[in-house]
Structure formats: structure tokens, C-alpha cells
């Protein structure tokens, strides 16, 4: 046989073997993909991709709580059945809850979660401080789901993205969550008390004062009637039982004050007086965020739901950990700037406009109103003798409202391509209108728009357009004409673009006020 004739059988042999190896690989992968979920490993290091979805596996099942689903369910039921509801009016918006192993803090955690059992929260923001790794940003688990022995809970991707924005200090980051227990322990209680909900887990670590403030304002701007904020923290670590009760009582009272500076001051005082205590609230920075959120939204109804420490469970009075449960009730109202905040906004707008037009400089401000620190969008509209002279806005910013107002003032005066820049001679005749906007909400159908109440955004690819709510009143347009003009005039799309399934529609609310006409 010639050399050439020998090569052919060899090539065919290699080819057949490669095919067989490929088939075997496909079969193995297929079997792996169809492994029952009960056989999925629950190692703390594992975050798996299941059908292109990220699933965080339970990290502390079997250590902080039972891994067996029946044992866990029965233990949680026992805690909840023993807990009572606290009398009072209103809906809980924030819970401060302990997170130790449930044999130690489970009964106290149940005190908090019993208050919301059966309520109709659709979104829960879980906030804690990392006990495992150290980092300088806020780490948001922004998509996928979390799994415990009780099942999977979806991450609310829309809310997570609204909280992340484009701020690198508040970012999507799953890594710090992998081995952390403090949010997972709260999740199992939520699974037993709420019928249908999604989550947004957030961890912080070496958080600066600025990060604490920024995160709090971003949460406050996105907290609606369907959202609950759960702040996960234990209290004092490793004093005697007698000392624990003394210091924990002061820490709890500081939280009940609803005042973040007072809370920080009390912890500083305790640190100076009790050097033997490792910490007085292991997630104190998360507590600060919760207190700023409550202040920004006007929540003042704080309730102590219970307190105990590990000595109550173990009998060891020499080295204990404290556990407290606190609830905050309040009414989530459509966001409205107070009269004083409106006046301050208009003053900032006027001073910024005159400074920029006269000198080219943007003045610095330190607003008195806390509301002006919220990361809310705004449009600034300039008029001259009742006619439009410039109007530019920004949605969902990663900076405080007062800075947005300043930037949009400059833009409306100098960057609106429909007009020449405002001159010094015009300043005395310029009228100022400010529209402060809530975050956008995506809608499925154009008929969901409430004409005259909703601002609307249309978006397709890189093209988008926005009409403020007051446009409908100013023009007298009916809904179809309003949307048609928005598509063609503002977005450069066909007038019927709002009927296109590939076009995204968003609505938002706006509070509109102008000089000499501040709304009450």
C-alpha cells in the first residue's frame, strides 16, 4: 500500500474519534444541565449561571440556619408564632433587624418580620455592612436571583438599575455578597412572611460620609408604597450582659430619635466610655443610611419592637451580643418639595443664571433644605415676556438636585440649540420655571398616560424625546396628538412611534413652580 493510501484510513480514524468525543461531551453537558435543583451545590463560593440567569446559592445554610427545608420552615414558624404584632397605625417602611444565627437572634428578628406578615410589599431593599471583605463603594446585587432552602427570590433588576445609575460609588457588584450572611439571614424571614416580592441586596463597607448620604438619597428617591427597606444590624459585641443592656439601650434610643447626627454622636460617646466593647452596632453605617432615608421622606413614627441579648439564649453573661428590632412607619407621598425648598431652588436658579451670564462662573452653594440633596431630575425653563427662551433638563442624575438645577440653568441659558445664548441685557426680563421630576416609570401601553398629570418620554435606540406634563395644558392637545408631536417634534421619529412595540414609553410626575408663584 502506498504512503498516500495509508493516510486516508488514519485521517478517517481520527475524524471518527473526534466525532465520538464531541457526542460524549454534548451528552455529559446535557446531563449536567438537567441535574435536579436539589443536587445543586450550596458552597459559599458558588454563584451559578442557570439558563443564563445568575443565581446566588445559599452561603450560610447549615451554619446560621438549618439547611433542611422542613426543619428551617418549622423553626421560623415557631419564632413567628411566638411574636406579637405591635399596635399602631400606618405601614412599616423601614425595619432595623438583627442577623446572627437564628438560634440566637431569630426570635428578635421574628418580632420585626411579624409586623409585616402578609403585607403586599413587592420590592424589598436589603441593606447591610460586609463582614467578609472591605471595599469603598456600595455593592448592589443587580440581577438574577437568590436561593435559600425555601426557594428562589428574584432580584428586581429595574429598581437595582435605578439605584445604581452611573455613579461608580454605587455600582453593580456581586462579589462582596458571595459569603456574606447578614442579608441572607433576613431573606429567609421574608420568604415566610411576604407572599410575593423581589429584592435588591446592597452591601457597604468602608463607606465615606458622602457615600452614606448619596446612597440614602438614592434609596429615598426610589422608595414607593410597594417598597420596604430592611437594615440588617446586630448591636453590642462581647461586653458583659450588664454592660450590653446599658449601651444597647442608648444605641436603640439614638435610632429611635430618627436623627442620624445624634446616632453618630451617641456611638462616638459610647466608644470613648466603653473601650472593652468591640462595636455598638456592627452595621452602624447601614443604620445611618436608614436614618437619612427616614428623615428625607419625613418618617417620624419609630417603634422599639423588642430587645434581648445572647445571654437570654446561652446563659453566658460574660461575653454577649445584643439584638434589637425597630420599625419605622410612614406614608409615602408623591414627592413634593416643601415651600422653603421651592423658594431656595428658585434663588439658586436666579443667582446661577445671573452669575453665569455676567461672569461665566457657576457659584457654589450649600443648600439648607435636605430635599435639595436628593438625586432628582429637573428641567429649567426660561421665558421672556411669556415666550420660551430656553428649556433643558436631566433625568435620574447621580448628583444632588440643587446641582442639577444649576447645570440645567446654565444649559437652558447657553446650550439650547433653538436659541442664541441669553445676554446680559435680557436678564431683567427672564422668567424662571423649575420642574422637579420623579424617576421615570416604564409603561406597557400608551393608553396608561394620564394626560396633564404625566410627563412622557419616548425612546428608540439613540433617539428620544420628552414632554413635561404642562405641555398638554399649554397646547390643548388630546392624548394622541400629544404623543404624536412628542414622537415627531422631540424624538425625530414617525408621529405614530408610540404604537411601535420597539419604542419604550416612560412616564414621570413633575412638580412645577416659578418665581412669584411658589406652590403650596
QUIMOVEN-V397890 format. One record per backbone hydrogen bond with DSSP energy under -1.0 kcal/mol. CO is the residue of the C=O (numbers start at 1). NH is the residue of the N-H. E is the energy in kcal/mol with one decimal. If there is no record, write none. Layout:
BEGIN
co=CO nh=NH e=E
co=CO nh=NH e=E
END
This chain:
BEGIN
co=2 nh=6 e=-1.3
co=3 nh=7 e=-1.3
co=4 nh=8 e=-1.0
co=6 nh=10 e=-1.4
co=7 nh=11 e=-2.7
co=8 nh=12 e=-2.6
co=9 nh=13 e=-2.7
co=10 nh=14 e=-2.4
co=11 nh=15 e=-2.6
co=12 nh=16 e=-2.6
co=13 nh=17 e=-2.1
co=14 nh=18 e=-2.3
co=15 nh=19 e=-2.2
co=16 nh=20 e=-2.4
co=17 nh=21 e=-2.5
co=18 nh=22 e=-2.3
co=19 nh=23 e=-2.6
co=20 nh=24 e=-2.5
co=21 nh=25 e=-2.3
co=22 nh=26 e=-2.3
co=23 nh=27 e=-2.3
co=24 nh=28 e=-2.4
co=25 nh=29 e=-2.7
co=26 nh=30 e=-2.6
co=27 nh=31 e=-2.4
co=28 nh=32 e=-2.4
co=29 nh=33 e=-2.6
co=30 nh=34 e=-1.2
co=32 nh=35 e=-1.4
co=36 nh=39 e=-2.1
co=37 nh=40 e=-1.6
co=43 nh=46 e=-1.9
co=46 nh=57 e=-1.1
co=48 nh=55 e=-2.9
co=50 nh=53 e=-1.3
co=53 nh=50 e=-2.8
co=54 nh=145 e=-2.3
co=55 nh=48 e=-1.7
co=56 nh=147 e=-2.9
co=60 nh=63 e=-2.0
co=60 nh=64 e=-2.2
co=64 nh=102 e=-2.5
co=65 nh=62 e=-3.5
co=68 nh=72 e=-2.7
co=69 nh=73 e=-2.7
co=70 nh=74 e=-2.5
co=71 nh=75 e=-2.1
co=72 nh=76 e=-2.6
co=73 nh=77 e=-2.4
co=74 nh=78 e=-2.1
co=75 nh=79 e=-2.0
co=76 nh=80 e=-2.6
co=77 nh=81 e=-2.8
co=78 nh=82 e=-1.4
co=79 nh=83 e=-1.1
co=91 nh=330 e=-1.9
co=93 nh=229 e=-2.6
co=94 nh=328 e=-2.6
co=95 nh=231 e=-3.5
co=96 nh=326 e=-2.1
co=97 nh=233 e=-2.7
co=101 nh=104 e=-2.4
co=101 nh=105 e=-2.1
co=102 nh=106 e=-1.3
co=105 nh=109 e=-2.6
co=106 nh=110 e=-2.5
co=107 nh=111 e=-1.2
co=108 nh=112 e=-1.1
co=109 nh=113 e=-2.4
co=110 nh=114 e=-2.4
co=112 nh=115 e=-1.1
co=116 nh=119 e=-2.4
co=122 nh=198 e=-2.2
co=123 nh=228 e=-2.2
co=124 nh=200 e=-2.0
co=125 nh=230 e=-3.0
co=126 nh=202 e=-3.1
co=127 nh=232 e=-2.8
co=128 nh=204 e=-1.9
co=135 nh=206 e=-2.6
co=138 nh=171 e=-2.3
co=139 nh=203 e=-2.3
co=140 nh=142 e=-1.1
co=140 nh=173 e=-2.0
co=144 nh=155 e=-2.7
co=145 nh=56 e=-3.0
co=146 nh=153 e=-2.6
co=148 nh=151 e=-2.3
co=151 nh=148 e=-2.4
co=153 nh=146 e=-2.5
co=154 nh=199 e=-2.3
co=155 nh=157 e=-1.3
co=156 nh=160 e=-2.6
co=157 nh=161 e=-2.6
co=158 nh=162 e=-1.8
co=159 nh=163 e=-1.9
co=160 nh=164 e=-2.4
co=161 nh=165 e=-2.8
co=164 nh=167 e=-1.2
co=167 nh=170 e=-1.4
co=169 nh=138 e=-3.0
co=171 nh=140 e=-2.8
co=174 nh=177 e=-1.3
co=175 nh=178 e=-1.4
co=181 nh=185 e=-2.4
co=183 nh=187 e=-1.8
co=184 nh=188 e=-1.4
co=186 nh=190 e=-1.9
co=187 nh=191 e=-2.3
co=190 nh=194 e=-2.7
co=193 nh=118 e=-3.7
co=198 nh=124 e=-2.0
co=199 nh=156 e=-2.8
co=200 nh=126 e=-1.7
co=201 nh=141 e=-2.5
co=202 nh=128 e=-2.0
co=203 nh=139 e=-3.1
co=204 nh=130 e=-2.5
co=205 nh=207 e=-2.0
co=208 nh=212 e=-2.5
co=209 nh=213 e=-2.2
co=210 nh=214 e=-3.0
co=211 nh=215 e=-2.9
co=212 nh=216 e=-2.1
co=213 nh=217 e=-2.5
co=214 nh=218 e=-2.0
co=215 nh=219 e=-2.5
co=216 nh=220 e=-2.7
co=217 nh=221 e=-2.1
co=219 nh=222 e=-1.1
co=224 nh=227 e=-1.9
co=226 nh=122 e=-1.9
co=226 nh=123 e=-2.3
co=228 nh=125 e=-2.8
co=229 nh=95 e=-2.4
co=230 nh=127 e=-2.9
co=231 nh=97 e=-2.7
co=236 nh=322 e=-2.4
co=237 nh=278 e=-1.7
co=239 nh=320 e=-2.5
co=240 nh=244 e=-2.8
co=241 nh=245 e=-2.0
co=242 nh=246 e=-1.4
co=243 nh=247 e=-2.8
co=244 nh=248 e=-2.8
co=245 nh=249 e=-1.5
co=246 nh=250 e=-1.3
co=247 nh=251 e=-2.3
co=248 nh=252 e=-2.9
co=249 nh=253 e=-2.2
co=250 nh=254 e=-1.9
co=251 nh=255 e=-2.0
co=252 nh=256 e=-2.7
co=253 nh=257 e=-1.0
co=255 nh=258 e=-1.8
co=259 nh=263 e=-2.2
co=260 nh=264 e=-2.4
co=261 nh=265 e=-2.3
co=262 nh=266 e=-2.6
co=263 nh=267 e=-2.2
co=264 nh=268 e=-2.0
co=265 nh=269 e=-2.1
co=266 nh=270 e=-2.5
co=267 nh=271 e=-2.5
co=268 nh=272 e=-1.6
co=269 nh=273 e=-1.6
co=270 nh=274 e=-2.7
co=274 nh=277 e=-1.5
co=279 nh=237 e=-1.9
co=281 nh=284 e=-1.6
co=283 nh=287 e=-2.1
co=284 nh=288 e=-2.2
co=285 nh=289 e=-1.7
co=286 nh=290 e=-2.2
co=287 nh=291 e=-2.4
co=288 nh=292 e=-2.3
co=289 nh=293 e=-2.4
co=290 nh=294 e=-2.2
co=291 nh=295 e=-2.0
co=292 nh=296 e=-2.7
co=293 nh=297 e=-1.9
co=294 nh=299 e=-2.8
co=300 nh=302 e=-1.5
co=301 nh=329 e=-2.7
co=303 nh=327 e=-2.4
co=306 nh=325 e=-2.3
co=308 nh=323 e=-2.9
co=309 nh=312 e=-2.0
co=310 nh=313 e=-1.3
co=310 nh=314 e=-3.1
co=311 nh=315 e=-1.4
co=317 nh=241 e=-3.0
co=320 nh=238 e=-2.9
co=321 nh=310 e=-2.3
co=322 nh=235 e=-3.1
co=323 nh=308 e=-2.1
co=325 nh=305 e=-2.8
co=325 nh=306 e=-1.2
co=326 nh=96 e=-3.0
co=327 nh=303 e=-2.8
co=328 nh=93 e=-3.4
co=328 nh=94 e=-1.6
co=338 nh=342 e=-2.5
co=339 nh=343 e=-2.3
co=340 nh=344 e=-2.3
co=341 nh=345 e=-2.3
co=342 nh=346 e=-2.3
co=343 nh=347 e=-2.2
co=344 nh=348 e=-2.5
co=345 nh=349 e=-2.4
co=346 nh=350 e=-2.7
co=347 nh=351 e=-2.7
co=348 nh=352 e=-2.4
co=349 nh=353 e=-2.6
co=350 nh=354 e=-2.4
co=351 nh=355 e=-2.4
co=352 nh=356 e=-2.7
co=353 nh=357 e=-2.5
co=354 nh=358 e=-2.1
co=355 nh=359 e=-2.8
co=356 nh=360 e=-1.6
co=370 nh=373 e=-1.9
co=371 nh=374 e=-1.4
co=372 nh=402 e=-2.3
co=374 nh=376 e=-2.1
co=374 nh=401 e=-1.8
co=377 nh=437 e=-2.6
co=378 nh=394 e=-1.9
co=379 nh=435 e=-2.7
co=380 nh=392 e=-1.5
co=381 nh=433 e=-2.3
co=382 nh=389 e=-3.5
co=382 nh=390 e=-1.1
co=383 nh=431 e=-3.5
co=384 nh=387 e=-1.7
co=387 nh=384 e=-3.0
co=390 nh=382 e=-3.6
co=392 nh=380 e=-2.1
co=394 nh=378 e=-1.4
co=400 nh=404 e=-1.9
co=401 nh=405 e=-2.7
co=402 nh=406 e=-1.9
co=403 nh=407 e=-2.5
co=404 nh=408 e=-2.8
co=405 nh=409 e=-1.9
co=406 nh=410 e=-2.1
co=407 nh=411 e=-2.2
co=408 nh=412 e=-2.7
co=409 nh=413 e=-1.8
co=410 nh=414 e=-1.6
co=411 nh=415 e=-3.1
co=413 nh=422 e=-2.9
co=416 nh=419 e=-2.2
co=426 nh=429 e=-2.1
co=427 nh=430 e=-1.4
co=431 nh=383 e=-2.5
co=432 nh=515 e=-1.5
co=433 nh=381 e=-3.2
co=434 nh=513 e=-2.4
co=435 nh=379 e=-2.4
co=436 nh=511 e=-2.7
co=441 nh=507 e=-2.5
co=445 nh=448 e=-2.0
co=446 nh=449 e=-1.5
co=450 nh=453 e=-2.1
co=450 nh=454 e=-2.7
co=455 nh=508 e=-1.7
co=456 nh=467 e=-2.2
co=457 nh=506 e=-2.4
co=458 nh=465 e=-2.0
co=459 nh=504 e=-3.0
co=460 nh=463 e=-2.1
co=463 nh=460 e=-2.9
co=465 nh=458 e=-2.2
co=467 nh=456 e=-2.1
co=468 nh=471 e=-1.7
co=469 nh=472 e=-1.1
co=470 nh=474 e=-2.4
co=471 nh=475 e=-2.0
co=472 nh=476 e=-2.3
co=478 nh=482 e=-2.9
co=479 nh=483 e=-2.7
co=480 nh=484 e=-2.4
co=481 nh=485 e=-2.8
co=482 nh=486 e=-1.8
co=483 nh=487 e=-2.4
co=484 nh=488 e=-2.5
co=485 nh=489 e=-2.4
co=486 nh=491 e=-1.5
co=487 nh=493 e=-2.9
co=494 nh=497 e=-2.2
co=496 nh=499 e=-2.3
co=497 nh=500 e=-1.7
co=500 nh=503 e=-2.0
co=504 nh=459 e=-1.9
co=505 nh=443 e=-2.4
co=506 nh=457 e=-2.4
co=507 nh=441 e=-2.5
co=508 nh=455 e=-3.4
co=509 nh=438 e=-2.2
co=511 nh=436 e=-2.5
co=513 nh=434 e=-3.1
co=514 nh=517 e=-2.3
END
